[in-house]
Amino acid sequence: MPDAVTRSNDRAGRSARLAALGASVICALAWSAAGERPAAAAAPESAAASRAVVVPGFWDPRRRPERPDLSRIQSIRFLTDVDYPPFDYAGTDGNPAGFNVDLARLICDEIKISCTIQARPFGTLLDALNDNRGDVVIASIAPTAETRRRADFTDPYYRTPARFVARTDSAIGDVLPERLEGKKIAVVAGTAHEAYLKAMFTEAEVRSYPNAEAARDALRRKEVDLLFGDGIALAFWLNGADSGGCCTFRGGPFLESRFFGEGVGIAVKRGNDLMRLTLNWALFQLWEKGSFTDLWLRYFPISPF
């Protein structure tokens, strides 16, 4: 799985990589408001299991958005890519799947309109939006100074926290800076996580690795005491077979926006306030009804928060 902070905050580099890969096939999937939701992950086994997982919530119940004039929206053309599991990927039938795709389905169910979703190379998504080849981009794009010049964004619907991971047999509990003096911490070189460690955990020994796999291997081999990185990618790893049950989260989450961004929103064409407000209203409704929580738990039984 790609690093979520890299995807959200360093769009130019990823766009270049996708352009090099090329994409000759554009998949389209249409559904109606009554369409079935695919079972991309198992549902929690019980209410107790649900309560054991922290689910992010970025909506203030005291700031209930007004219901816009939904009659002015007849359908929504969603754009995404298929290179960022578990948020966006190609399903077994080749069509777009993932958390973002299922969230788009829920939004359309809530608004009670038909929608389509089309996958395109990541680097072309905002251009396609501005060329009127879609109405909305739902592809884990973070609002930054650069992306705001090209699109407007809804309120955030998730953030990418940073987390520490330790081996399950580690005695390390709290991960406060004063308690990690001399501890060896693995991190991916050149990332916001490395910068954060060097700024905030000055007494720890930061060991930088070329990629996430190398940093995780260092923790498994006991070359380091802790691993620090993107919480969503780490939750995906901890819940999968690759980790072998070796490790677990310790402390956190860390959400300092100066390092890790202010969250991920849905992009609409600049000036399309009706669409933006409609999506904000639908997201709030899904959160208030618990549908967002149900969806989150399907994809993240080990929460990154």
TISE-327652 format. One record per residue (C-alpha): residue in three letters; x, y, z. Coordinates in Angstrom, 3 decimals. Layout:
atom res->ALA	px->X	py->Y	pz->Z
...
//
This chain:
atom res->MET	px->0.000	py->0.000	pz->0.000
atom res->PRO	px->1.356	py->3.472	pz->-0.842
atom res->ASP	px->2.177	py->5.892	pz->1.950
atom res->ALA	px->-0.984	py->7.919	pz->2.578
atom res->VAL	px->0.838	py->11.121	pz->3.501
atom res->THR	px->2.872	py->10.897	pz->0.292
atom res->ARG	px->-0.265	py->10.378	pz->-1.751
atom res->SER	px->-2.197	py->13.168	pz->-0.062
atom res->ASN	px->0.528	py->15.789	pz->0.123
atom res->ASP	px->3.019	py->15.061	pz->-2.679
atom res->ARG	px->0.778	py->14.862	pz->-5.700
atom res->ALA	px->3.309	py->15.971	pz->-8.316
atom res->GLY	px->5.710	py->13.101	pz->-7.689
atom res->ARG	px->2.981	py->10.503	pz->-7.839
atom res->SER	px->1.517	py->12.075	pz->-10.973
atom res->ALA	px->4.857	py->11.677	pz->-12.716
atom res->ARG	px->5.070	py->8.034	pz->-11.646
atom res->LEU	px->1.604	py->7.297	pz->-12.954
atom res->ALA	px->2.344	py->9.053	pz->-16.230
atom res->ALA	px->5.348	py->6.801	pz->-16.641
atom res->LEU	px->3.280	py->3.726	pz->-15.972
atom res->GLY	px->0.599	py->4.771	pz->-18.447
atom res->ALA	px->-3.014	py->3.636	pz->-18.431
atom res->SER	px->-4.775	py->2.488	pz->-21.548
atom res->VAL	px->-7.985	py->1.261	pz->-19.971
atom res->ILE	px->-10.643	py->3.446	pz->-18.377
atom res->CYS	px->-13.216	py->1.471	pz->-16.427
atom res->ALA	px->-16.708	py->2.737	pz->-15.751
atom res->LEU	px->-19.182	py->1.390	pz->-13.227
atom res->ALA	px->-22.763	py->2.620	pz->-12.973
atom res->TRP	px->-25.206	py->2.023	pz->-10.173
atom res->SER	px->-28.597	py->3.199	pz->-9.038
atom res->ALA	px->-29.622	py->4.388	pz->-5.611
atom res->ALA	px->-30.905	py->0.905	pz->-4.937
atom res->GLY	px->-27.654	py->-0.809	pz->-5.954
atom res->GLU	px->-25.984	py->-3.317	pz->-3.662
atom res->ARG	px->-22.775	py->-2.479	pz->-1.834
atom res->PRO	px->-19.878	py->-4.892	pz->-2.493
atom res->ALA	px->-18.446	py->-6.729	pz->0.499
atom res->ALA	px->-14.836	py->-5.563	pz->0.242
atom res->ALA	px->-14.072	py->-6.563	pz->3.819
atom res->ALA	px->-15.733	py->-8.501	pz->6.587
atom res->ALA	px->-18.131	py->-6.687	pz->8.877
atom res->PRO	px->-17.313	py->-6.543	pz->12.597
atom res->GLU	px->-18.393	py->-9.674	pz->14.448
atom res->SER	px->-20.253	py->-7.886	pz->17.219
atom res->ALA	px->-21.176	py->-4.547	pz->18.720
atom res->ALA	px->-18.414	py->-5.060	pz->21.268
atom res->ALA	px->-15.888	py->-5.414	pz->18.455
atom res->SER	px->-17.118	py->-2.147	pz->16.940
atom res->ARG	px->-16.716	py->-0.302	pz->20.222
atom res->ALA	px->-13.140	py->-1.555	pz->20.535
atom res->VAL	px->-12.074	py->0.323	pz->17.392
atom res->VAL	px->-11.676	py->4.099	pz->17.304
atom res->VAL	px->-13.461	py->5.591	pz->14.306
atom res->PRO	px->-12.533	py->9.114	pz->13.194
atom res->GLY	px->-15.221	py->11.749	pz->13.166
atom res->PHE	px->-14.638	py->15.142	pz->11.602
atom res->TRP	px->-18.153	py->16.533	pz->11.856
atom res->ASP	px->-19.442	py->18.779	pz->14.616
atom res->PRO	px->-23.073	py->17.954	pz->15.534
atom res->ARG	px->-23.522	py->21.588	pz->16.541
atom res->ARG	px->-22.743	py->22.690	pz->12.972
atom res->ARG	px->-25.414	py->20.836	pz->11.072
atom res->PRO	px->-25.220	py->21.799	pz->7.373
atom res->GLU	px->-28.400	py->23.013	pz->5.722
atom res->ARG	px->-30.014	py->20.716	pz->3.195
atom res->PRO	px->-29.311	py->22.150	pz->-0.268
atom res->ASP	px->-31.750	py->22.083	pz->-3.174
atom res->LEU	px->-31.074	py->18.511	pz->-4.257
atom res->SER	px->-33.574	py->18.758	pz->-7.113
atom res->ARG	px->-30.971	py->20.711	pz->-9.058
atom res->ILE	px->-28.641	py->17.683	pz->-9.179
atom res->GLN	px->-29.821	py->14.941	pz->-11.518
atom res->SER	px->-26.769	py->12.643	pz->-11.350
atom res->ILE	px->-23.109	py->12.678	pz->-10.295
atom res->ARG	px->-20.128	py->11.489	pz->-12.328
atom res->PHE	px->-17.420	py->10.425	pz->-9.889
atom res->LEU	px->-13.783	py->10.126	pz->-10.955
atom res->THR	px->-11.182	py->8.054	pz->-9.114
atom res->ASP	px->-8.132	py->5.917	pz->-9.754
atom res->VAL	px->-7.299	py->2.289	pz->-8.939
atom res->ASP	px->-3.799	py->2.542	pz->-7.453
atom res->TYR	px->-4.322	py->3.237	pz->-3.756
atom res->PRO	px->-5.746	py->0.271	pz->-1.828
atom res->PRO	px->-7.773	py->0.036	pz->0.301
atom res->PHE	px->-9.212	py->3.399	pz->-0.792
atom res->ASP	px->-9.133	py->2.878	pz->-4.569
atom res->TYR	px->-8.257	py->-0.290	pz->-6.456
atom res->ALA	px->-9.464	py->-2.494	pz->-9.304
atom res->GLY	px->-11.915	py->-5.143	pz->-8.154
atom res->THR	px->-11.910	py->-8.732	pz->-9.349
atom res->ASP	px->-14.114	py->-7.688	pz->-12.268
atom res->GLY	px->-11.772	py->-4.836	pz->-13.205
atom res->ASN	px->-14.140	py->-2.129	pz->-12.023
atom res->PRO	px->-13.186	py->0.479	pz->-9.389
atom res->ALA	px->-13.556	py->-0.672	pz->-5.793
atom res->GLY	px->-12.462	py->0.407	pz->-2.324
atom res->PHE	px->-13.378	py->2.703	pz->0.545
atom res->ASN	px->-13.770	py->5.793	pz->-1.648
atom res->VAL	px->-15.929	py->3.931	pz->-4.153
atom res->ASP	px->-18.208	py->2.563	pz->-1.429
atom res->LEU	px->-18.433	py->6.029	pz->0.113
atom res->ALA	px->-19.489	py->7.419	pz->-3.277
atom res->ARG	px->-22.222	py->4.753	pz->-3.390
atom res->LEU	px->-23.455	py->5.756	pz->0.057
atom res->ILE	px->-23.512	py->9.431	pz->-0.919
atom res->CYS	px->-25.660	py->8.652	pz->-3.949
atom res->ASP	px->-27.963	py->6.471	pz->-1.862
atom res->GLU	px->-28.357	py->9.365	pz->0.583
atom res->ILE	px->-29.089	py->11.919	pz->-2.153
atom res->LYS	px->-31.279	py->9.359	pz->-3.954
atom res->ILE	px->-29.836	py->9.856	pz->-7.413
atom res->SER	px->-27.999	py->7.652	pz->-9.897
atom res->CYS	px->-24.242	py->7.985	pz->-10.231
atom res->THR	px->-21.331	py->6.650	pz->-12.257
atom res->ILE	px->-17.726	py->6.185	pz->-11.274
atom res->GLN	px->-14.866	py->6.129	pz->-13.733
atom res->ALA	px->-11.229	py->5.280	pz->-13.093
atom res->ARG	px->-8.507	py->7.343	pz->-14.734
atom res->PRO	px->-4.758	py->7.697	pz->-14.189
atom res->PHE	px->-4.249	py->9.664	pz->-11.010
atom res->GLY	px->-2.296	py->12.473	pz->-12.605
atom res->THR	px->-5.158	py->13.238	pz->-14.998
atom res->LEU	px->-8.020	py->13.422	pz->-12.498
atom res->LEU	px->-8.126	py->17.156	pz->-11.782
atom res->ASP	px->-7.616	py->17.969	pz->-15.460
atom res->ALA	px->-10.547	py->15.687	pz->-16.321
atom res->LEU	px->-12.648	py->17.446	pz->-13.692
atom res->ASN	px->-11.876	py->20.854	pz->-15.150
atom res->ASP	px->-12.513	py->19.589	pz->-18.685
atom res->ASN	px->-16.046	py->18.586	pz->-17.560
atom res->ARG	px->-15.384	py->14.877	pz->-17.972
atom res->GLY	px->-16.609	py->14.353	pz->-14.419
atom res->ASP	px->-18.358	py->16.227	pz->-11.626
atom res->VAL	px->-16.432	py->14.995	pz->-8.590
atom res->VAL	px->-13.015	py->13.480	pz->-7.819
atom res->ILE	px->-12.946	py->11.068	pz->-4.884
atom res->ALA	px->-9.361	py->9.803	pz->-4.816
atom res->SER	px->-7.818	py->10.743	pz->-1.450
atom res->ILE	px->-6.609	py->14.156	pz->-2.586
atom res->ALA	px->-5.637	py->16.528	pz->0.207
atom res->PRO	px->-6.550	py->20.223	pz->-0.031
atom res->THR	px->-3.247	py->22.071	pz->-0.360
atom res->ALA	px->-2.282	py->25.446	pz->-1.793
atom res->GLU	px->-1.542	py->23.728	pz->-5.100
atom res->THR	px->-4.681	py->21.586	pz->-5.339
atom res->ARG	px->-6.934	py->24.448	pz->-4.201
atom res->ARG	px->-5.833	py->26.407	pz->-7.258
atom res->ARG	px->-7.322	py->23.630	pz->-9.391
atom res->ALA	px->-10.419	py->22.548	pz->-7.443
atom res->ASP	px->-12.677	py->23.253	pz->-4.485
atom res->PHE	px->-12.988	py->20.688	pz->-1.700
atom res->THR	px->-15.581	py->19.396	pz->0.708
atom res->ASP	px->-14.929	py->19.234	pz->4.415
atom res->PRO	px->-12.402	py->16.484	pz->5.287
atom res->TYR	px->-13.823	py->12.983	pz->5.617
atom res->TYR	px->-10.624	py->11.408	pz->6.921
atom res->ARG	px->-7.092	py->12.281	pz->7.960
atom res->THR	px->-3.842	py->10.350	pz->7.835
atom res->PRO	px->-2.487	py->10.145	pz->11.395
atom res->ALA	px->1.061	py->9.133	pz->12.198
atom res->ARG	px->1.560	py->6.185	pz->14.545
atom res->PHE	px->4.279	py->4.287	pz->16.360
atom res->VAL	px->4.431	py->0.494	pz->16.059
atom res->ALA	px->6.305	py->-1.824	pz->18.442
atom res->ARG	px->6.751	py->-5.575	pz->18.567
atom res->THR	px->4.066	py->-7.263	pz->20.612
atom res->ASP	px->6.628	py->-8.367	pz->23.221
atom res->SER	px->8.037	py->-4.841	pz->23.656
atom res->ALA	px->7.862	py->-3.244	pz->27.095
atom res->ILE	px->7.528	py->0.241	pz->25.593
atom res->GLY	px->4.237	py->1.831	pz->26.605
atom res->ASP	px->3.833	py->5.576	pz->26.241
atom res->VAL	px->5.797	py->7.122	pz->23.390
atom res->LEU	px->6.434	py->10.543	pz->24.869
atom res->PRO	px->9.699	py->12.177	pz->23.717
atom res->GLU	px->11.244	py->12.063	pz->27.193
atom res->ARG	px->10.592	py->8.309	pz->27.425
atom res->LEU	px->12.260	py->7.392	pz->24.152
atom res->GLU	px->15.751	py->8.681	pz->24.887
atom res->GLY	px->18.235	py->6.414	pz->23.144
atom res->LYS	px->15.532	py->4.262	pz->21.552
atom res->LYS	px->16.043	py->3.304	pz->17.927
atom res->ILE	px->13.136	py->4.325	pz->15.662
atom res->ALA	px->12.749	py->3.187	pz->12.052
atom res->VAL	px->11.222	py->5.612	pz->9.563
atom res->VAL	px->11.126	py->6.058	pz->5.799
atom res->ALA	px->13.708	py->8.586	pz->4.613
atom res->GLY	px->12.519	py->11.873	pz->3.158
atom res->THR	px->9.013	py->11.707	pz->4.600
atom res->ALA	px->7.058	py->14.011	pz->6.886
atom res->HIS	px->7.375	py->11.281	pz->9.520
atom res->GLU	px->11.165	py->11.527	pz->9.450
atom res->ALA	px->10.967	py->15.313	pz->9.738
atom res->TYR	px->8.565	py->15.030	pz->12.669
atom res->LEU	px->10.796	py->12.610	pz->14.569
atom res->LYS	px->13.857	py->14.802	pz->14.075
atom res->ALA	px->11.938	py->17.868	pz->15.260
atom res->MET	px->10.055	py->16.379	pz->18.216
atom res->PHE	px->11.928	py->13.264	pz->19.371
atom res->THR	px->15.396	py->14.750	pz->19.504
atom res->GLU	px->16.771	py->12.310	pz->22.091
atom res->ALA	px->15.796	py->9.204	pz->20.126
atom res->GLU	px->18.040	py->7.542	pz->17.534
atom res->VAL	px->16.260	py->7.974	pz->14.194
atom res->ARG	px->17.155	py->5.304	pz->11.647
atom res->SER	px->16.005	py->6.107	pz->8.134
atom res->TYR	px->15.240	py->3.440	pz->5.521
atom res->PRO	px->14.639	py->3.702	pz->1.768
atom res->ASN	px->11.063	py->2.407	pz->1.868
atom res->ALA	px->8.307	py->1.180	pz->4.168
atom res->GLU	px->9.099	py->-2.497	pz->3.655
atom res->ALA	px->12.707	py->-2.021	pz->4.768
atom res->ALA	px->11.604	py->-0.071	pz->7.851
atom res->ARG	px->9.110	py->-2.792	pz->8.795
atom res->ASP	px->11.704	py->-5.513	pz->8.320
atom res->ALA	px->14.048	py->-3.646	pz->10.658
atom res->LEU	px->11.396	py->-3.753	pz->13.372
atom res->ARG	px->10.665	py->-7.439	pz->12.797
atom res->ARG	px->14.384	py->-8.284	pz->12.974
atom res->LYS	px->14.693	py->-6.297	pz->16.234
atom res->GLU	px->17.198	py->-3.882	pz->14.725
atom res->VAL	px->15.058	py->-1.041	pz->16.091
atom res->ASP	px->12.718	py->-0.572	pz->19.035
atom res->LEU	px->9.923	py->1.210	pz->17.200
atom res->LEU	px->8.620	py->2.038	pz->13.755
atom res->PHE	px->7.015	py->5.410	pz->12.965
atom res->GLY	px->4.918	py->6.038	pz->9.888
atom res->ASP	px->1.574	py->6.570	pz->8.249
atom res->GLY	px->-1.157	py->5.179	pz->10.494
atom res->ILE	px->-3.449	py->4.084	pz->7.675
atom res->ALA	px->-0.740	py->2.170	pz->5.836
atom res->LEU	px->0.403	py->0.625	pz->9.115
atom res->ALA	px->-3.130	py->-0.412	pz->10.100
atom res->PHE	px->-3.500	py->-2.069	pz->6.705
atom res->TRP	px->-0.197	py->-3.906	pz->7.285
atom res->LEU	px->-0.945	py->-4.944	pz->10.882
atom res->ASN	px->-4.294	py->-6.376	pz->9.828
atom res->GLY	px->-2.767	py->-8.369	pz->6.953
atom res->ALA	px->-0.787	py->-11.562	pz->6.648
atom res->ASP	px->2.500	py->-9.780	pz->5.882
atom res->SER	px->2.944	py->-8.625	pz->9.477
atom res->GLY	px->2.567	py->-12.149	pz->10.840
atom res->GLY	px->1.063	py->-10.728	pz->14.020
atom res->CYS	px->4.484	py->-9.399	pz->15.004
atom res->CYS	px->3.567	py->-5.944	pz->16.062
atom res->THR	px->1.008	py->-3.519	pz->17.444
atom res->PHE	px->0.339	py->0.217	pz->17.706
atom res->ARG	px->1.774	py->2.079	pz->20.686
atom res->GLY	px->0.737	py->5.619	pz->21.660
atom res->GLY	px->-0.707	py->8.235	pz->19.360
atom res->PRO	px->-2.274	py->9.087	pz->17.042
atom res->PHE	px->-0.247	py->12.108	pz->15.954
atom res->LEU	px->-2.204	py->14.597	pz->13.851
atom res->GLU	px->-0.092	py->17.746	pz->13.681
atom res->SER	px->-1.297	py->19.403	pz->10.499
atom res->ARG	px->2.025	py->21.173	pz->9.897
atom res->PHE	px->3.564	py->17.776	pz->9.190
atom res->PHE	px->0.686	py->15.466	pz->8.285
atom res->GLY	px->-1.838	py->17.716	pz->6.548
atom res->GLU	px->-5.339	py->18.832	pz->7.402
atom res->GLY	px->-7.267	py->15.918	pz->5.968
atom res->VAL	px->-8.671	py->14.538	pz->2.741
atom res->GLY	px->-11.701	py->15.968	pz->0.965
atom res->ILE	px->-13.725	py->15.351	pz->-2.184
atom res->ALA	px->-12.779	py->17.643	pz->-5.076
atom res->VAL	px->-15.306	py->19.517	pz->-7.219
atom res->LYS	px->-14.831	py->22.028	pz->-9.999
atom res->ARG	px->-13.977	py->25.493	pz->-8.692
atom res->GLY	px->-17.102	py->27.547	pz->-8.116
atom res->ASN	px->-19.442	py->24.541	pz->-8.049
atom res->ASP	px->-20.825	py->25.424	pz->-4.634
atom res->LEU	px->-24.039	py->23.459	pz->-5.103
atom res->MET	px->-22.127	py->20.196	pz->-5.559
atom res->ARG	px->-19.732	py->20.959	pz->-2.713
atom res->LEU	px->-22.543	py->21.812	pz->-0.292
atom res->THR	px->-24.529	py->18.767	pz->-1.383
atom res->LEU	px->-21.593	py->16.466	pz->-0.688
atom res->ASN	px->-20.972	py->18.142	pz->2.677
atom res->TRP	px->-24.612	py->17.612	pz->3.607
atom res->ALA	px->-24.556	py->13.957	pz->2.512
atom res->LEU	px->-21.317	py->13.239	pz->4.392
atom res->PHE	px->-22.775	py->14.709	pz->7.574
atom res->GLN	px->-25.922	py->12.620	pz->7.192
atom res->LEU	px->-23.896	py->9.437	pz->6.696
atom res->TRP	px->-21.809	py->10.185	pz->9.771
atom res->GLU	px->-24.836	py->11.026	pz->11.928
atom res->LYS	px->-26.674	py->7.839	pz->10.900
atom res->GLY	px->-23.656	py->5.638	pz->11.573
atom res->SER	px->-23.198	py->4.604	pz->7.935
atom res->PHE	px->-19.736	py->6.159	pz->7.781
atom res->THR	px->-18.719	py->4.263	pz->10.916
atom res->ASP	px->-19.969	py->0.972	pz->9.463
atom res->LEU	px->-18.015	py->1.586	pz->6.276
atom res->TRP	px->-14.846	py->2.528	pz->8.163
atom res->LEU	px->-14.985	py->-0.642	pz->10.258
atom res->ARG	px->-15.320	py->-2.796	pz->7.153
atom res->TYR	px->-11.996	py->-1.503	pz->5.851
atom res->PHE	px->-10.143	py->-0.792	pz->9.094
atom res->PRO	px->-10.864	py->-3.421	pz->11.764
atom res->ILE	px->-7.534	py->-2.284	pz->13.213
atom res->SER	px->-8.026	py->1.460	pz->13.392
atom res->PRO	px->-5.213	py->3.857	pz->12.486
atom res->PHE	px->-6.590	py->6.221	pz->15.145
//
